[in-house]
Amino acid sequence: MEDLESWLERLVVNTAYLKAQQGGRNEPNMQREFLTLPKPKKSTAPRGAGEKTYEWLCERQPIGKKLFLQFLLTSDPQRAAAAAFLQELHDWSFAEDATREKVRQRILAKFCHPQSQTFLSYLTEDSNVCRTLSDKSLDEETVQKITDATKDFLKGKPFLEYLKSPYFYRFLQWKECERQKITDKYFYEFRTLGRGGFGEVCVVQVKYTGHMYACKKLDKRRLKKKSGERLALQEKQILEKVNSPFIVNLAYAYESRTHLCLVMDLMSGGDLKFHIYELGERGIRMERVVYYVAQIISGILHLHSMDIVYRDMKPENVLLDGKGQCRVSDLGLAVELPNGKMICQRAGTTGYMAPEVLKQEYYRTSVDWWALGCSIYEMVAARLPFKDFREKVQNTEVTRRTLEDDCKFEDKRFDAPTKELILQFLKKKVAHRLGCRKGDDPRNHTFFKNINFHRLEAGLVEPPWVPKPNVVYAKHIDDYRDNSDVKDVELDAKDEKFFKDFSTGAVPIRWQREVIDSGLFDELNETQMNGNSKQKTTCSLHLFHFTATVWSK
């Protein structure tokens, strides 16, 4: 009877989750009919000098970028042409050989011929770059000069006029929405994906956009009992800083009555460990390995560019989204090491830790490249370089093997480039390890000869495998250890202050992208810019917190 009840419970939670993921709820679209944007407060205006620049307002802010573009397109023809020109240059930079020349010719015809209605006179006045455009060898340096000249033009009078326009006022309205207080009423909650030492991870859906996320819920009392506050805050602060398509990004941070919640990208395709050991024959086919490792390296390089050392690279922490793209996750052990700082703390997972960690020597980013070498080996052979699958062995023996033994390639699935890449990552001396030598870039290795990293980072390379939309790539809920309530811990005023400081709400860039991708931005903008709304309700985009101001057209 218990088995039947357990099976029915799994069926219900999985069905609800899959239905929501495939757009089964209509509430977001129904609620949008009653939304309008609030009046911005003085505190919403850009505060610091860095927030008042063209780069911050019109390039880094997704909604700001769209509104500035709309302003240009409704302005004089030269400004509209400049906006179109930047888009054409963007298309050219990602065009493949077959279409690259066609795009170049289109740029010449539209923007660099005086007879054209969209001729950009400021380019010839500034640097005579149109003459360079007529040369077939249009290189990145020339493109950068053209882009800079166009941006210099837009930073002047167009930008100043934008700051006084209704479009900028609309931007401030969206920023007011962005800074609203987030609570658990903001989301629908679905199945549990996993449980850990501090709480659980479950699936949630934003009520007014329909966007699906994973919510990491940290039990407040359990966090205090295990002195995990510092690590939780450190992970949250690092997540707020990173912005990469190859890292699981943070969208919201808030508190409920019992938990601190980190809402992050939902990766519905499962983790690579699940794919290595649970789906069919153990291991991952080479085409997929190359693709995933290329994305992982891009994510690691993004972290390293910000002086962040990951320290927990392993297949279990690499997750696939619904489109088959992978991202590194779980930055709980990540640490910032600015200005060349080094650390000798032991951290990581047995079997993936580098020799310098095991010997408690000072290290920086080298440990991530070692762990990546171990992970590539595991993806191919379904075992670690120094520990076999399900081998019962003491950690001390794994440490000895890591420090003393050579890496062996007994599995026939290893080809020459893969062996060579792994051996380069598993050099026991840091000075000889790939990624640690001066001028090193692992992306240049022959292993990636078929990967165009520029297009990969733009999301333009098709994944070799896509998850099925009707499959849950996760363990059953019963397979996770349960966390009983912690009742012997009292929370005081100091704890409450920490919880409040932790709960910073929406992460600006991520929130703006969600609003744009869901279609909410276009719907609200079009309706209210044109004044077509029959009935308007002032709100903060929180579906259950409307004000009483209602009027009809």
N, C-alpha and C positions, 0 to 999 in steps of 0.2 A: 504494500500500500504506500509506504514511504517513497519507494522508487517511482511509482506512478505519479505521486504528488510532486516529487522533484522534477520529473520529466515535464509535467504540465506547467510548472513554474518557469522552467527554462523556455518552453515553447511560447509562453505569454510574453516574457520580457524580451526575448529575441524578436518576436513578431512585432511588438510595439516599436522597438528600436529600428528595425529594418523599414517599417512603414514610415516612420518619421524621417529617416534618412532619404527615402525616396520621394519626399514631399507629400506625405499623407495628411498633414494638418493644413487646414484652410484658414485658421485663426489669424496668421500674420496679415494676409491680404484683406481680410474683413476688418481688422483693427485699423489698417492704414487709412481707411476712408475718414476717420475721425481725428487724424493727426495734423498738427500744424507746428511750425517752429516757434520757440519762445523768444521773447525780447532779450537781447544779450545784456548782461550786467557789466558794470565797469570793470570788474575783475576778470572778465572774459577777454578783454583787449590784450594784444601782445604786450608783455611786460618788459623783459630784458632786451638789450640791444640785439642779441642774436635772434629774437623772435620777430623783429621788425624788418628783417632783410628780405630781399627778393627770393633768395635761395630757400629760406625757411618757409615763407608764406606761399610761394608759387611753385616750388619744386618738391620739397620734402613732405608737405601736407597733401595727401591725395585729394581731399575735397577742395583745398585751396588751389591746387593745380587745375582741377576741372573748372572751377569758377573763374579763374583767371583766363583760361582758354575761352570760355563762353564770353567773357568781357571782350577779349580781342576779336572774336568772330563777329561781334555786334558793333565793333568800333570801325575806324577807317580802313580801307582796303589794304594799306601797307602793313598794318598791324595783323590783320587777318592772314595776310600772305606770310608774315614772319612765323605765325603759329603753324601754318600748314607746312612751311619749309622745315621746321624742326621735326615735325612728324615724318616727313619724307626722308630726312637724314637718319632718323631712327629706323625706318624701314630698310634703308640702304645698308645700315650697319649690320643688320641681321639677315640680309638677303643671301641666298646661296648662289653659287657660280652661275647657274642657269638664268637667274633673274637679276643678278647684280648690275649688269650692263644696262638692262632695260630701265631700272630704277635711276641709274646715273643719267641716262639720256632724258628721262622725265624731269629730273631736277634741273638740268640745263635748260630744257625747253620752257618750263614753267617760271623759273625764278631768275635766270641769268641772261635772258635775251631782252634787250630794251623794248622790243615790240610786244612782249608779253604783258597782259594786264596785271599779272602778279609779279612783275619784275621788282627785285629788291635793290633799290638804288643805294641804300646805305652800305651794302657789301662792297661795291666798287669805290665808294667814297672812303671807306675805312681802310681796306687792305688789298683791293683789287683782286679778290680771291676768285672772282668769276673767270678770270683768265686762267687760273690754275684748274678750275673745274673742266675746262675744255680739253685738258690733258687726260688721257685715258688712265694714267696711273694715279687715281684718286686714293691717297693713302690716309691713314688714321690721323697723321699730323695735320694734313690739310683740312680734314673734316673737323678736327678740334678747333682750328682757327676760325672756320666758318661758324661753328656753333657758338664760340665765344663772342664773335662779332654780332651775331643775332641776339644773344643774351644781353650784351651791352646796350643794344638798341632798346630792348624790352625793359631793362632796368631803369631807363630814364623816364621820360614823360609818360609812356604807357603805364608803368607801375605806379607812379604818383597819382595818376588819374584813377587807377583801379582802387586805390585806398580810399577814395572819396565816392566810390560808386555803390549802387545797390548790391552789386555782386560781392563786394567785400563785407557789407553789412550782413548778407546772407551767410558768408563764411563765419562771422562771429556768432550768428544764431546756431549754426551747426556745432561750433566749439562749446557753446552753452549746453547743448544736448550731450556732448561728449563728456562733460564734467559732472553729469548727474550722479547721484548716489546709487550704487549697485547693491541689490540684495538678492536673496534666493528667489524672490517673487518675479525676478527678471527672466527666469528660465523655467522650462519644463525639464523634469529629470527622468531619465530612462535607466537602462540596465547598468549593473556594476561590471566594469572591465577588469578590475583587479583590486587586491588589498595588500597593504604593506604595513610597516611598523608603526606609522603615524596615522593611518586611516585608509581611505579607499579612493579609487578612481572610477567615476561613473560618466555616462553620456548625458549631456544636457543640450537643450535647444533654446535659442533666444526667441522669445515669444513674438516680437514684432518683425523680425527678419526671417525667421525659420532656419537660421544658421546653426549647424551642429558643432558642438565642441566636446572636449574631454575635460572634466572637472576633477582636479586633485583636491580632495577634502582632507585637511589635516585636523585631527581631533585636538582641540585646545588643551584639554587636561592631559592627554597622552603626550602631547608635545612638551608640556611643562615637566611632566614626570621624567621624561627621557632627556631633558635639557636640549631639546632640538630647535629652540627658537632661533638661535644664531644661524644655523644651517638653513632653516626655512627662509629667513630673511635674505641670506646671501644668495640662495637660488633665485628668489623672486627678483632681487635687484639685478642679477645678471640677465635673467630672462627679459627684463624691461629694456635692457640695453641692446640686445642682439636683434637683428632684423635680416634674416636670411631665409630663402626658400628651402634651404637644406637643414634647418634647425626648427624643432617644434617651438613655435612662438607663443608668448603669453598674450592673451586678449583682455582678461579682467582679473583683478585681485579684490576680493571682498570677504566679509565675515558674516556668518550666520550665528545663531545663538550658541551653537556647540562647535563650530568648525571655522578654520581659515581656509579659504577656497582660492585655488589658482585655476583659472579657466584657460585652456590651451587648445591648439589645433587638434582636431579629432583625426586620428590615424586609423581608419577602419580596415586597413589591409593586413593588420597584424604585425608582429615584430619578426625580424629576420631569424631569430632562434626558432620561432614557431615554424617558419618556412623551411629551415634546415632539417628539423627533426620530426615534424608532425605531418607534413604534406607529401605523401608519396615516398619515393626513394630519397634517402637521406642525402643532404647536400643541395646546392643550387646550381643550375646549369650556367656555363661560363658566360654566355651573353648577358645574363642578368647580373652576374657578379661584377663584370666590367662596368655596367651601368650604375649599379648601386655604389661601388667603390668611388667612381667619379663624383657622385653626388656627396658621398660622405667626406671625401677630401675637400670639396668646396665648402662644406659646412665647417670642417675643422680649421681650414685656412681663415674663414671669417672670424672664428673665435680667436685664433692666434693673432689676427690683425688688431684685435682689441686687447691684447695681452691677457687673454683668458685661456687657461689650461683646462682641458675637459676632464681628464683623469679617470673616466669610466667608459672608455670606448669598448664596446662588445656588441655582438649581434642582437642580444636581448634589448639593447637600448637604441636600436635603429628600427624605426617604424615606417610602415608604408601607408600612404593615404589611399583614398578611393580611386585615384587615377593611376596608381602604380608608382608614384614618386616616393622617394625615401628621405627621411630626415633623422638626424640624431636627436635624442631626447634625454630626459633625466639629468639635469645639470646640478643635482644635489651635491656632487663632489667637486664641481668646477670651482676654480679659484682665480682671482685676478692677481697678476704679478706685473705691475707697471714698472717702468724705468729699469728694466733688466733684472728685477728682483728674482731671487731663486728660493726654493723651498726644499726641505728634506723630509717632509711628513709622509708617512706610509699611508697610501690611499689607493683604492682600486679594487679589483676582483682577482682572486687567485687564478693563475693561468694566463692572465692578460697583463700583469704588472711587469714593468721593465726592470732590467738588472739594477739600474741606479736607484729605483724605489726600494727594491728588496734589500739592497746594501745600505739603505738610508743615506745615500749621497744627495747633494743638492742637485736640483733639476728644474727645468722649465718645460717647454713644449715637446721635448724629445720623447716623453713617456706616451704621448698620444700616437706618435708614429709607430712605436713598438706595438702598442695595443691594436692598431689598425692592421699591422702585419699578421698578428695572431688571428684577428677576425677574418681576414681574407682567407687564410689557411682553413679556418673552420667552415667558411661558406662553401669551399670546394670539397673538403674531405670529411665534413661532419665530425670533426674532432679537433682538439687543440694541438699545437706543435709539440707541447711537452706534457700532454695528458690525453689519454685515449677516451673515447666515448664511454661513459658510465664506469670508467676505471675507478676502483676504490683505492685511493692512495693518499697518504698524508700530505698536508700542505708543505711540510718541510722537504719532502721528496720532490714536489713540483718546483719548489724554489731551487733545490740543488740542480735539477735538470735545466732549468732556465739559465742558471749561472754557468753551468759547465758543459752541457751537451750541445751538439750541433743539431740544427733542424733537418729532419729527414723527409723526403717526399716519396712515400711508398704508394700512394694512391695514383692510379693511372690517369686520373682526370687533370692532373697538373700538367700544363704545357710550359714551354720554355720561358715565355714572357712572364707568366704568373709566378713561376719559381724564382726568377730573377728579381721581380718586384718584392716578393716576400722576403727574400734573403737580404735585400737592401734595407728593408724596414727592420729586420731582426738582427742587425749588427749590434753586437754586445757593447761595443764602444760607441758612445754618443757621437764622437767626432767623425765616425765613419758612416753613420746612419743616414738614410735618405730623409730629406726634410730638415736635417740639422746642419748640413754643410752650407757654407756661404754661397748664396746665389742659387741654392737648390729649389726646385719646384717639382714635386712629385707628378704634377699633371703633364710634364714633358716626357714621361717614361713611355716606352714603346707599347706597354700594356694598354695605353689609351689612344692608340693610333687612329681608331675609328670614332673617337669622341670629339665633337666640336664644343669645347667648354663655353665659348661665348654664347652659343645657341642653347646649350644645356642650362646655363644660369638664367636664361630668359624664358625657360620652360617650353622651348621649341623643339626639343628632341623627344620623339615618341618613346614611351617606356616599352621594354620587351615583354612585360607581363602586366595585366590589369586585373585587380580583384573582381570577383563576381559580386554584383550588387545584392544578391539574395543569400549571401553566405556571411556568417559571423566568424571572423578569423581571430578567435580568442577562446581561452579555456572556459569551461562551464563555471558558473559562479561557485558551485560546490567544491571546485578544485582549489579555491583560494582559502587561505587560513582566515578564520573569523577574528575580529577584534572586539572583545567584550568591552563594555563601558568601563571607564576609569572613574571610580566614585570616591577614591581616597585622596583626591587632589583638590585643594581649594584655590580659586582664582582671586587675586587681589587687584587693587587699583593700578599697580604697576603692570600687571598682565593686561588689563583692559586698555591701558595706554598703548602697549605694544600692538595689540590687536587692531586698534583704531589706526595707528600709523601704518600697519601692514596693508590695510584695506584702502588702496588708492584708486579703486574703480577701474574704468576703461583705460587701456593702453592706446594713446591717441592714433598712431598710424594704423594699428590693427583694426581699431573700431571704425575708422573712416573707410578702410577697405571693405569691411563687412557691410557697411551702409551702402557703398557703391555697388558691390557685387550682388547684393540682394535685390537691387532695383529700387530700394527705398529712396535713395538720393534723387534719382530721375523723377520718380512719381511725385515726391513732395515739392521738388523744385519746379517742375512743369506746372503743377496745379497752382502753386502759390505765386509764381512769377507772373502767370497769366491771369490770376485772380478768378479762376474757374470753379473754385470750391463752393458747393452749395451750402455746406455747413462746416464750420470750423470750430475746433476745440483746442484751446491752448493747453499744451502739455509739455512734459520733458521727455517725450518718447518712452515713458514708462507706462506700460499698458494699463496699469491699475491706479495711476496717480494723476488723474485729470483734475484740472481746476474747474471752477464753476462758470467761467466766461464762455458763453456759447452765443453765436449769432448766425443769422441766415443772410444770404446774399440779397 
